[in-house]
Amino acid sequence: MADLTPTPDRPGLRVSKPSPSAPATASAVCHCGASARATGDAQVKALVDGYTANHGPAHGRR
């Protein structure tokens, strides 16, 4: 399986939750250079919300 972790060369957002009882994890890298990681369901949700609102697809709307 290919490594889907975002990098500066391949920006994006990756979220993983291997089982319902495991904490979610996420990593994000934007083409503007911003990056973040989160562990735990609430922290991952906040990362996804922030990335969506301020990075990644949000840069296309400006």
C-alpha positions as CSV (number, residue, x, y, z in Angstrom):
1,M,0.0,0.0,0.0
2,A,1.2,3.5,-0.8
3,D,2.1,5.9,2.0
4,L,-0.6,8.5,2.0
5,T,1.0,10.8,4.6
6,P,0.9,14.4,3.3
7,T,4.3,16.0,2.5
8,P,5.3,19.4,1.2
9,D,5.6,17.8,-2.3
10,R,2.2,16.1,-1.9
11,P,0.1,18.3,0.3
12,G,-3.2,17.1,1.7
13,L,-5.0,15.8,4.8
14,R,-4.9,12.3,6.1
15,V,-7.2,10.9,8.9
16,S,-7.0,7.5,10.4
17,K,-9.1,5.6,12.9
18,P,-8.2,1.9,12.9
19,S,-11.0,0.9,15.2
20,P,-13.9,2.4,17.0
21,S,-12.1,2.2,20.3
22,A,-8.8,3.6,19.0
23,P,-8.1,7.4,19.0
24,A,-8.2,9.1,15.6
25,T,-5.0,10.5,14.2
26,A,-4.5,13.1,11.5
27,S,-1.8,15.0,9.6
28,A,-2.1,17.9,7.2
29,V,0.3,19.8,5.0
30,C,-0.8,22.7,2.9
31,H,1.0,23.9,-0.2
32,C,1.5,27.3,1.6
33,G,3.9,25.5,4.0
34,A,1.6,25.1,7.0
35,S,1.5,21.6,8.7
36,A,-0.2,20.1,11.7
37,R,-0.7,16.7,13.4
38,A,-3.4,15.7,15.9
39,T,-4.3,12.7,18.0
40,G,-7.7,12.1,19.6
41,D,-11.1,12.4,18.1
42,A,-11.8,16.0,19.2
43,Q,-8.3,17.2,18.2
44,V,-8.6,15.6,14.8
45,K,-12.0,17.2,14.2
46,A,-10.5,20.6,15.1
47,L,-7.6,20.0,12.7
48,V,-9.9,18.9,9.9
49,D,-12.2,21.9,10.5
50,G,-9.2,24.3,10.6
51,Y,-7.5,22.9,7.5
52,T,-10.7,23.0,5.5
53,A,-11.5,26.6,6.5
54,N,-8.0,28.0,6.2
55,H,-5.8,25.8,4.0
56,G,-6.1,23.2,1.2
57,P,-9.4,23.9,-0.6
58,A,-9.7,27.3,1.1
59,H,-6.8,28.7,-0.9
60,G,-8.7,28.0,-4.1
61,R,-11.6,30.3,-3.0
62,R,-9.4,33.4,-2.5
